[in-house]
Amino acid sequence: MFKHIQLIVLLSTLLVCANAGSHHQQIHLSFGQNVDEMVLTWVTKHKDENVHVRYGLNENEKFEFKAKASSTKYINPGKEARIMYIHRAILKELEPGKMYKYSPVSAQALGPVYTFRSRNIDNSNAVTKFAMFADAGLEATILPRLTKEVQNNEYDMVFHVGDLAYDLHNDQGRVGDRFMQEIEQVSSHVAYQVAPGNHERKNNFSQYTNRFTMIDQESGNMNNHYYSFNMNNIHFIIYSSEFYYYPQFGTEQIQSQYNWLKEDLRKANLPENRAARPWIITMAHRNFYCNGYDLKDCIGYERLFRKEANYSLEELFNDYGVDLNMSGHEHNYARLLPVFDNKVMHHSVSNDTKVYSNPPTMVNIISGGASNIPNEVNDEAIFSEIPDWVTKWSLEPSYSRITVYNSSTLLLEQVASDVEEERIIDELTLKKTLFRSY
C-alpha cells in the first residue's frame, strides 16, 4: 500500500514538472520603479490559486524570497473570446549586480527556473550597454545572436520599439502567444522594454496594453505607452508616436503625453539631474524624418508629429537637449546626420562621418530591420533619392548595440544578424565635451 502511494506521488510530481513549462508561459522581465526591483509578467491559460514567484540568489541552494502576484483575466477580442490570465509580480530588495534565480509558482503547477542579473546601483561613471531594435516578428532573424549575447550577460536591457509579432492579435491572439514564447529566451533573462507601433493598434492597442508591464520611475505607475527611467548617466524616455495617427481612439492622450514629456524633460534638465545624467535618449516607433519621399505616413520627407501637428515634438526635444532619438517603422537601418527643422548641421561631423562631436541638436537613428520584413514599397526605391540627412543606410537584417562609456562618449554599432561571425554594418561615436545649458 505504501509503495502504491509513493508511486502516485511520484507520478503526480512528474506530471507537475512536465506541465511547468507549458502552464506558466510567456515569461518576461521589465524594470520596476526602484533600482532594487524587477517586474515579472507571465501568462497562464487557466485561473490559478496562490500565484507567486519564488526567487533568491543563484549561488544559494534554496529560494529565499517570495513575491505575491496580481492576476488579471484578459479576454481576447474576437469570435472565440479566448481567455488568458496575466500575472504580475515585483521582485524586491535585490542586491545590486547579483545573479538571481526565480520561478513562477501556483497551486496548479511549479514553473521552470530562470536567471537574471539585478541592476547595479546607479553610477555616473559606470558603463551602460543595451540592444535596441524595432519591427521584429515571428522567427526574427536577430533572435539567435541576440539570445547568445543576452545569455552571456552582455546587456543591461533590451528595447523593442514597436511592431511586435506581426501581429499580437492575429489568430485570436495565438500569434502573440507564440511570439512571447519565442522571445522568452531573451525576455526571461534581461529587462525587455517596449514601445507601441502601428501594428499594435488593433482594438485600441488592447493586446499590447495588457501583455506588458512598463513602469514609469517617477510616478511608479504602469504605462506601456510612455514612461521614463534612469540608469547610470542616462535618462531614458519611451514615448508613443502612434497617438498622432489613430485619433479614432481619442486625442486627449496626445496632449497628456506632450505635457508629461515637457515636465519629464524639465526635471531631467535640472542642474543636479543633468550633471548626474548628461545623456538623454528617447525612443518611439516612428522617426521624425523619412528615408523615402511621400511614404504612406510621410509628408515629403518628414512625419506630421515632427512639426505640423499640434503638440509636435522636434522643437521640444531640441529645446531640452535630447542627444539620441531612436526608432524603427521603416524596415531598414539609417543613420542621420544631426538635423533640425530640415537643416543638416555638418560642422559637428568628422570627415568619415563616423564621429559626431558636440552635435548642436539630437541625432536620429532608424533601426527597423530586425526581421527583414519587406516594406510596403520596394526597398531599393526607398533609397533611390536619399535625403541630405541620411549618411549611412542598409537593408540587411540588423539591430543596434549601444555602449555608453561615460559622460562624454557613446558608441553605436549596427550589428548584422543573419551571419555566423559578427559583422558591424555601421558605427557611430557621439562625443560630448561641451554641454549646452537648457
C-alpha positions as a Python dict, from the first residue, in 0.01 Angstrom:
ca = {
    (1, 'M'): (0, 0, 0),
    (2, 'F'): (281, 240, 94),
    (3, 'K'): (465, 169, -233),
    (4, 'H'): (142, 232, -422),
    (5, 'I'): (106, 573, -257),
    (6, 'Q'): (471, 653, -331),
    (7, 'L'): (412, 572, -698),
    (8, 'I'): (107, 801, -712),
    (9, 'V'): (306, 1084, -552),
    (10, 'L'): (594, 1029, -796),
    (11, 'L'): (365, 1029, -1098),
    (12, 'S'): (190, 1344, -973),
    (13, 'T'): (526, 1518, -926),
    (14, 'L'): (639, 1419, -1275),
    (15, 'L'): (312, 1548, -1418),
    (16, 'V'): (352, 1884, -1242),
    (17, 'C'): (711, 1915, -1370),
    (18, 'A'): (607, 1819, -1721),
    (19, 'N'): (339, 2088, -1715),
    (20, 'A'): (570, 2352, -1567),
    (21, 'G'): (694, 2487, -1897),
    (22, 'S'): (354, 2482, -2066),
    (23, 'H'): (149, 2606, -1770),
    (24, 'H'): (348, 2921, -1684),
    (25, 'Q'): (414, 3083, -2022),
    (26, 'Q'): (550, 3394, -2190),
    (27, 'I'): (789, 3492, -1913),
    (28, 'H'): (925, 3846, -1945),
    (29, 'L'): (1108, 4086, -1718),
    (30, 'S'): (1093, 4464, -1702),
    (31, 'F'): (1226, 4731, -1467),
    (32, 'G'): (1039, 4830, -1153),
    (33, 'Q'): (1015, 5176, -1002),
    (34, 'N'): (1322, 5129, -785),
    (35, 'V'): (1672, 5017, -876),
    (36, 'D'): (1644, 4711, -650),
    (37, 'E'): (1327, 4581, -820),
    (38, 'M'): (1244, 4369, -1122),
    (39, 'V'): (892, 4309, -1252),
    (40, 'L'): (794, 3965, -1380),
    (41, 'T'): (494, 3926, -1612),
    (42, 'W'): (365, 3593, -1740),
    (43, 'V'): (56, 3410, -1860),
    (44, 'T'): (-146, 3102, -1772),
    (45, 'K'): (-440, 2974, -1973),
    (46, 'H'): (-641, 2881, -1665),
    (47, 'K'): (-729, 3057, -1344),
    (48, 'D'): (-480, 2968, -1069),
    (49, 'E'): (-473, 2998, -694),
    (50, 'N'): (-182, 3117, -480),
    (51, 'V'): (11, 3261, -775),
    (52, 'H'): (354, 3390, -677),
    (53, 'V'): (723, 3392, -764),
    (54, 'R'): (998, 3217, -571),
    (55, 'Y'): (1335, 3388, -607),
    (56, 'G'): (1676, 3408, -450),
    (57, 'L'): (2047, 3442, -514),
    (58, 'N'): (2157, 3194, -777),
    (59, 'E'): (2451, 3085, -564),
    (60, 'N'): (2222, 2962, -287),
    (61, 'E'): (2053, 2625, -289),
    (62, 'K'): (1709, 2748, -182),
    (63, 'F'): (1475, 3025, -291),
    (64, 'E'): (1491, 3274, -4),
    (65, 'F'): (1209, 3507, -109),
    (66, 'K'): (851, 3505, -231),
    (67, 'A'): (662, 3773, -427),
    (68, 'K'): (285, 3754, -449),
    (69, 'A'): (141, 3810, -797),
    (70, 'S'): (-159, 4012, -904),
    (71, 'S'): (-371, 3839, -1169),
    (72, 'T'): (-589, 3983, -1445),
    (73, 'K'): (-835, 3796, -1662),
    (74, 'Y'): (-793, 3902, -2025),
    (75, 'I'): (-1045, 3808, -2293),
    (76, 'N'): (-903, 3827, -2644),
    (77, 'P'): (-1136, 4036, -2862),
    (78, 'G'): (-1277, 3813, -3135),
    (79, 'K'): (-1524, 3536, -3202),
    (80, 'E'): (-1354, 3277, -2983),
    (81, 'A'): (-1314, 3513, -2687),
    (82, 'R'): (-1003, 3322, -2580),
    (83, 'I'): (-917, 3374, -2215),
    (84, 'M'): (-575, 3414, -2061),
    (85, 'Y'): (-470, 3513, -1711),
    (86, 'I'): (-190, 3767, -1692),
    (87, 'H'): (16, 3765, -1374),
    (88, 'R'): (249, 4037, -1244),
    (89, 'A'): (488, 4023, -950),
    (90, 'I'): (752, 4265, -825),
    (91, 'L'): (1078, 4109, -708),
    (92, 'K'): (1203, 4347, -441),
    (93, 'E'): (1512, 4419, -230),
    (94, 'L'): (1752, 4273, -485),
    (95, 'E'): (2119, 4300, -404),
    (96, 'P'): (2300, 4507, -670),
    (97, 'G'): (2476, 4328, -956),
    (98, 'K'): (2393, 3974, -843),
    (99, 'M'): (2271, 3671, -1035),
    (100, 'Y'): (1924, 3567, -920),
    (101, 'K'): (1718, 3260, -994),
    (102, 'Y'): (1340, 3268, -998),
    (103, 'S'): (1040, 3051, -1073),
    (104, 'P'): (669, 3134, -1119),
    (105, 'V'): (452, 2914, -899),
    (106, 'S'): (85, 2843, -842),
    (107, 'A'): (-121, 2582, -663),
    (108, 'Q'): (-165, 2411, -1000),
    (109, 'A'): (198, 2392, -1117),
    (110, 'L'): (559, 2476, -1040),
    (111, 'G'): (728, 2684, -1307),
    (112, 'P'): (1069, 2641, -1467),
    (113, 'V'): (1371, 2813, -1311),
    (114, 'Y'): (1517, 3117, -1485),
    (115, 'T'): (1801, 3355, -1404),
    (116, 'F'): (1875, 3727, -1437),
    (117, 'R'): (2133, 3974, -1313),
    (118, 'S'): (2000, 4251, -1089),
    (119, 'R'): (2077, 4615, -1161),
    (120, 'N'): (2378, 4781, -1008),
    (121, 'I'): (2338, 5097, -807),
    (122, 'D'): (2336, 5391, -1048),
    (123, 'N'): (2683, 5532, -1101),
    (124, 'S'): (2754, 5825, -1332),
    (125, 'N'): (3091, 5671, -1420),
    (126, 'A'): (2958, 5322, -1497),
    (127, 'V'): (2933, 5170, -1847),
    (128, 'T'): (2581, 5100, -1976),
    (129, 'K'): (2519, 4863, -2266),
    (130, 'F'): (2189, 4782, -2434),
    (131, 'A'): (2038, 4646, -2755),
    (132, 'M'): (1764, 4823, -2949),
    (133, 'F'): (1553, 4719, -3248),
    (134, 'A'): (1204, 4752, -3392),
    (135, 'D'): (979, 4562, -3631),
    (136, 'A'): (1054, 4207, -3514),
    (137, 'G'): (802, 3932, -3584),
    (138, 'L'): (794, 3556, -3552),
    (139, 'E'): (1127, 3381, -3603),
    (140, 'A'): (1304, 3716, -3611),
    (141, 'T'): (1647, 3697, -3770),
    (142, 'I'): (1806, 3882, -3479),
    (143, 'L'): (1695, 3629, -3217),
    (144, 'P'): (1976, 3366, -3229),
    (145, 'R'): (2260, 3619, -3198),
    (146, 'L'): (2074, 3838, -2952),
    (147, 'T'): (1992, 3537, -2735),
    (148, 'K'): (2356, 3437, -2718),
    (149, 'E'): (2464, 3787, -2617),
    (150, 'V'): (2189, 3823, -2358),
    (151, 'Q'): (2262, 3488, -2200),
    (152, 'N'): (2627, 3588, -2182),
    (153, 'N'): (2511, 3887, -1973),
    (154, 'E'): (2635, 4141, -2227),
    (155, 'Y'): (2338, 4378, -2193),
    (156, 'D'): (2174, 4575, -1916),
    (157, 'M'): (1843, 4571, -2107),
    (158, 'V'): (1684, 4525, -2448),
    (159, 'F'): (1443, 4766, -2620),
    (160, 'H'): (1183, 4651, -2874),
    (161, 'V'): (1046, 4976, -3012),
    (162, 'G'): (717, 4883, -3176),
    (163, 'D'): (570, 4632, -3421),
    (164, 'L'): (581, 4311, -3222),
    (165, 'A'): (494, 3969, -3366),
    (166, 'Y'): (302, 4088, -3677),
    (167, 'D'): (60, 4087, -3506),
    (168, 'L'): (-9, 4022, -3138),
    (169, 'H'): (-384, 3995, -3206),
    (170, 'N'): (-366, 3766, -3510),
    (171, 'D'): (-538, 3428, -3495),
    (172, 'Q'): (-730, 3531, -3183),
    (173, 'G'): (-406, 3619, -3006),
    (174, 'R'): (-225, 3292, -3083),
    (175, 'V'): (39, 3475, -3287),
    (176, 'G'): (104, 3693, -2983),
    (177, 'D'): (133, 3384, -2765),
    (178, 'R'): (385, 3227, -3000),
    (179, 'F'): (588, 3545, -3025),
    (180, 'M'): (605, 3587, -2649),
    (181, 'Q'): (721, 3228, -2616),
    (182, 'E'): (989, 3279, -2883),
    (183, 'I'): (1137, 3586, -2714),
    (184, 'E'): (1129, 3419, -2372),
    (185, 'Q'): (1490, 3308, -2416),
    (186, 'V'): (1576, 3679, -2408),
    (187, 'S'): (1298, 3836, -2202),
    (188, 'S'): (1328, 3588, -1914),
    (189, 'H'): (1694, 3682, -1867),
    (190, 'V'): (1702, 4062, -1908),
    (191, 'A'): (1458, 4352, -1891),
    (192, 'Y'): (1262, 4362, -2219),
    (193, 'Q'): (1141, 4722, -2250),
    (194, 'V'): (886, 4802, -2522),
    (195, 'A'): (713, 5086, -2706),
    (196, 'P'): (396, 5067, -2920),
    (197, 'G'): (398, 5060, -3300),
    (198, 'N'): (129, 5083, -3564),
    (199, 'H'): (85, 4705, -3571),
    (200, 'E'): (-27, 4710, -3208),
    (201, 'R'): (-323, 4942, -3278),
    (202, 'K'): (-598, 4676, -3304),
    (203, 'N'): (-879, 4730, -3051),
    (204, 'N'): (-709, 5043, -2918),
    (205, 'F'): (-379, 4865, -2853),
    (206, 'S'): (-556, 4609, -2632),
    (207, 'Q'): (-313, 4320, -2671),
    (208, 'Y'): (-9, 4542, -2626),
    (209, 'T'): (-152, 4726, -2325),
    (210, 'N'): (-238, 4403, -2143),
    (211, 'R'): (62, 4184, -2223),
    (212, 'F'): (339, 4413, -2095),
    (213, 'T'): (427, 4597, -1774),
    (214, 'M'): (626, 4918, -1823),
    (215, 'I'): (675, 5123, -1507),
    (216, 'D'): (742, 5496, -1503),
    (217, 'Q'): (1016, 5557, -1248),
    (218, 'E'): (899, 5897, -1131),
    (219, 'S'): (535, 5806, -1063),
    (220, 'G'): (558, 5431, -1014),
    (221, 'N'): (259, 5392, -1246),
    (222, 'M'): (228, 5130, -1517),
    (223, 'N'): (206, 5295, -1860),
    (224, 'N'): (303, 5091, -2164),
    (225, 'H'): (272, 5392, -2397),
    (226, 'Y'): (507, 5643, -2233),
    (227, 'Y'): (741, 5618, -1939),
    (228, 'S'): (1093, 5709, -1834),
    (229, 'F'): (1369, 5580, -1610),
    (230, 'N'): (1730, 5645, -1520),
    (231, 'M'): (2030, 5418, -1549),
    (232, 'N'): (2378, 5535, -1454),
    (233, 'N'): (2446, 5851, -1658),
    (234, 'I'): (2144, 5817, -1891),
    (235, 'H'): (1784, 5932, -1873),
    (236, 'F'): (1568, 5711, -2098),
    (237, 'I'): (1233, 5830, -2233),
    (238, 'I'): (998, 5596, -2418),
    (239, 'Y'): (701, 5762, -2587),
    (240, 'S'): (426, 5686, -2839),
    (241, 'S'): (437, 5822, -3193),
    (242, 'E'): (114, 5630, -3257),
    (243, 'F'): (-119, 5866, -3069),
    (244, 'Y'): (-86, 6109, -3361),
    (245, 'Y'): (-206, 5854, -3618),
    (246, 'Y'): (-512, 5698, -3456),
    (247, 'P'): (-744, 5979, -3341),
    (248, 'Q'): (-1034, 5734, -3351),
    (249, 'F'): (-911, 5619, -3009),
    (250, 'G'): (-920, 5975, -2875),
    (251, 'T'): (-699, 6281, -2897),
    (252, 'E'): (-663, 6376, -2532),
    (253, 'Q'): (-371, 6133, -2495),
    (254, 'I'): (-167, 6346, -2739),
    (255, 'Q'): (-187, 6646, -2507),
    (256, 'S'): (-141, 6430, -2197),
    (257, 'Q'): (175, 6274, -2336),
    (258, 'Y'): (310, 6611, -2453),
    (259, 'N'): (257, 6765, -2110),
    (260, 'W'): (419, 6464, -1947),
    (261, 'L'): (717, 6480, -2185),
    (262, 'K'): (767, 6851, -2120),
    (263, 'E'): (761, 6803, -1743),
    (264, 'D'): (983, 6495, -1757),
    (265, 'L'): (1239, 6676, -1972),
    (266, 'R'): (1225, 6982, -1745),
    (267, 'K'): (1311, 6767, -1444),
    (268, 'A'): (1582, 6581, -1636),
    (269, 'N'): (1743, 6919, -1709),
    (270, 'L'): (1755, 7046, -1353),
    (271, 'P'): (2125, 7121, -1297),
    (272, 'E'): (2182, 6842, -1045),
    (273, 'N'): (1999, 6588, -1264),
    (274, 'R'): (2171, 6681, -1591),
    (275, 'A'): (2509, 6672, -1417),
    (276, 'A'): (2442, 6318, -1293),
    (277, 'R'): (2278, 6202, -1619),
    (278, 'P'): (2412, 6410, -1908),
    (279, 'W'): (2275, 6172, -2174),
    (280, 'I'): (1907, 6183, -2270),
    (281, 'I'): (1795, 5906, -2505),
    (282, 'T'): (1442, 5893, -2646),
    (283, 'M'): (1269, 5610, -2832),
    (284, 'A'): (944, 5572, -3026),
    (285, 'H'): (832, 5362, -3320),
    (286, 'R'): (836, 5628, -3593),
    (287, 'N'): (1113, 5876, -3658),
    (288, 'F'): (1063, 6246, -3726),
    (289, 'Y'): (1226, 6209, -4067),
    (290, 'C'): (1162, 5964, -4351),
    (291, 'N'): (1410, 5782, -4570),
    (292, 'G'): (1176, 5789, -4869),
    (293, 'Y'): (971, 6066, -5024),
    (294, 'D'): (595, 6067, -4961),
    (295, 'L'): (586, 5726, -4799),
    (296, 'K'): (245, 5624, -4667),
    (297, 'D'): (271, 5823, -4344),
    (298, 'C'): (513, 6093, -4461),
    (299, 'I'): (467, 6449, -4575),
    (300, 'G'): (753, 6475, -4819),
    (301, 'Y'): (1049, 6356, -4612),
    (302, 'E'): (902, 6416, -4268),
    (303, 'R'): (627, 6296, -4036),
    (304, 'L'): (347, 6510, -3903),
    (305, 'F'): (437, 6482, -3536),
    (306, 'R'): (776, 6641, -3606),
    (307, 'K'): (635, 6989, -3664),
    (308, 'E'): (300, 7003, -3840),
    (309, 'A'): (74, 6854, -3573),
    (310, 'N'): (-49, 7010, -3253),
    (311, 'Y'): (191, 6919, -2976),
    (312, 'S'): (474, 6842, -3219),
    (313, 'L'): (791, 6710, -3065),
    (314, 'E'): (1111, 6801, -3252),
    (315, 'E'): (1138, 7153, -3114),
    (316, 'L'): (1056, 7031, -2763),
    (317, 'F'): (1329, 6768, -2779),
    (318, 'N'): (1579, 7014, -2921),
    (319, 'D'): (1499, 7277, -2656),
    (320, 'Y'): (1566, 7026, -2379),
    (321, 'G'): (1882, 6880, -2527),
    (322, 'V'): (1785, 6526, -2626),
    (323, 'D'): (2102, 6359, -2751),
    (324, 'L'): (1978, 6049, -2933),
    (325, 'N'): (1634, 5965, -3074),
    (326, 'M'): (1591, 5601, -3184),
    (327, 'S'): (1308, 5446, -3384),
    (328, 'G'): (1208, 5189, -3645),
    (329, 'H'): (895, 5156, -3864),
    (330, 'E'): (1092, 5160, -4186),
    (331, 'H'): (1236, 4812, -4229),
    (332, 'N'): (1596, 4913, -4271),
    (333, 'Y'): (1880, 5085, -4090),
    (334, 'A'): (1956, 5453, -4141),
    (335, 'R'): (2193, 5685, -3959),
    (336, 'L'): (2107, 6050, -3989),
    (337, 'L'): (2336, 6347, -3963),
    (338, 'P'): (2246, 6599, -3693),
    (339, 'V'): (1936, 6764, -3841),
    (340, 'F'): (1685, 7012, -3706),
    (341, 'D'): (1394, 7170, -3891),
    (342, 'N'): (1511, 7004, -4214),
    (343, 'K'): (1856, 7162, -4189),
    (344, 'V'): (2168, 6946, -4162),
    (345, 'M'): (2436, 7068, -3922),
    (346, 'H'): (2760, 6937, -4075),
    (347, 'H'): (3008, 7124, -3860),
    (348, 'S'): (3000, 6865, -3581),
    (349, 'V'): (3067, 6567, -3813),
    (350, 'S'): (3407, 6412, -3885),
    (351, 'N'): (3524, 6366, -4246),
    (352, 'D'): (3434, 5996, -4246),
    (353, 'T'): (3102, 6083, -4071),
    (354, 'K'): (3168, 5821, -3801),
    (355, 'V'): (3219, 6073, -3518),
    (356, 'Y'): (2977, 6347, -3421),
    (357, 'S'): (3145, 6588, -3177),
    (358, 'N'): (2918, 6810, -2972),
    (359, 'P'): (2628, 6794, -3219),
    (360, 'P'): (2410, 7103, -3174),
    (361, 'T'): (2090, 6900, -3199),
    (362, 'M'): (1974, 6543, -3149),
    (363, 'V'): (2092, 6251, -3361),
    (364, 'N'): (1827, 6027, -3518),
    (365, 'I'): (1875, 5654, -3577),
    (366, 'I'): (1630, 5424, -3758),
    (367, 'S'): (1677, 5058, -3667),
    (368, 'G'): (1380, 4872, -3814),
    (369, 'G'): (1547, 4577, -3983),
    (370, 'A'): (1510, 4317, -3709),
    (371, 'S'): (1305, 4073, -3916),
    (372, 'N'): (1391, 4190, -4268),
    (373, 'I'): (1017, 4211, -4347),
    (374, 'P'): (966, 4385, -4683),
    (375, 'N'): (841, 4743, -4682),
    (376, 'E'): (513, 4835, -4843),
    (377, 'V'): (714, 4987, -5127),
    (378, 'N'): (1018, 4840, -5299),
    (379, 'D'): (1313, 4851, -5060),
    (380, 'E'): (1558, 4987, -5313),
    (381, 'A'): (1308, 5252, -5418),
    (382, 'I'): (1313, 5395, -5067),
    (383, 'F'): (1674, 5499, -5114),
    (384, 'S'): (1653, 5596, -5482),
    (385, 'E'): (1653, 5960, -5374),
    (386, 'I'): (1839, 5975, -5046),
    (387, 'P'): (1766, 6290, -4844),
    (388, 'D'): (2061, 6506, -4738),
    (389, 'W'): (2046, 6397, -4377),
    (390, 'V'): (2095, 6023, -4438),
    (391, 'T'): (2468, 5942, -4429),
    (392, 'K'): (2453, 5562, -4395),
    (393, 'W'): (2180, 5309, -4470),
    (394, 'S'): (2141, 4934, -4507),
    (395, 'L'): (1868, 4685, -4598),
    (396, 'E'): (2036, 4399, -4415),
    (397, 'P'): (1860, 4248, -4112),
    (398, 'S'): (2029, 4403, -3810),
    (399, 'Y'): (1994, 4554, -3463),
    (400, 'S'): (2161, 4834, -3270),
    (401, 'R'): (2411, 4784, -2991),
    (402, 'I'): (2478, 5093, -2781),
    (403, 'T'): (2754, 5133, -2525),
    (404, 'V'): (2764, 5448, -2313),
    (405, 'Y'): (3115, 5452, -2171),
    (406, 'N'): (3097, 5769, -1966),
    (407, 'S'): (2950, 6119, -1963),
    (408, 'S'): (3129, 6214, -2285),
    (409, 'T'): (3142, 5905, -2511),
    (410, 'L'): (2867, 5690, -2663),
    (411, 'L'): (2926, 5419, -2924),
    (412, 'L'): (2654, 5285, -3154),
    (413, 'E'): (2724, 4967, -3352),
    (414, 'Q'): (2478, 4828, -3606),
    (415, 'V'): (2514, 4451, -3596),
    (416, 'A'): (2428, 4224, -3892),
    (417, 'S'): (2207, 3950, -3753),
    (418, 'D'): (2194, 3688, -4028),
    (419, 'V'): (2563, 3587, -4031),
    (420, 'E'): (2755, 3344, -3811),
    (421, 'E'): (3054, 3567, -3750),
    (422, 'E'): (2985, 3908, -3602),
    (423, 'R'): (2991, 4184, -3858),
    (424, 'I'): (2936, 4552, -3788),
    (425, 'I'): (2741, 4726, -4066),
    (426, 'D'): (2800, 5075, -3930),
    (427, 'E'): (2927, 5252, -3623),
    (428, 'L'): (2897, 5598, -3478),
    (429, 'T'): (3071, 5765, -3185),
    (430, 'L'): (2898, 6057, -3015),
    (431, 'K'): (3133, 6289, -2826),
    (432, 'K'): (3015, 6541, -2566),
    (433, 'T'): (3284, 6767, -2428),
    (434, 'L'): (3078, 7086, -2431),
    (435, 'F'): (2747, 7094, -2253),
    (436, 'R'): (2475, 7331, -2361),
    (437, 'S'): (2263, 7497, -2095),
    (438, 'Y'): (1892, 7429, -2133),
}
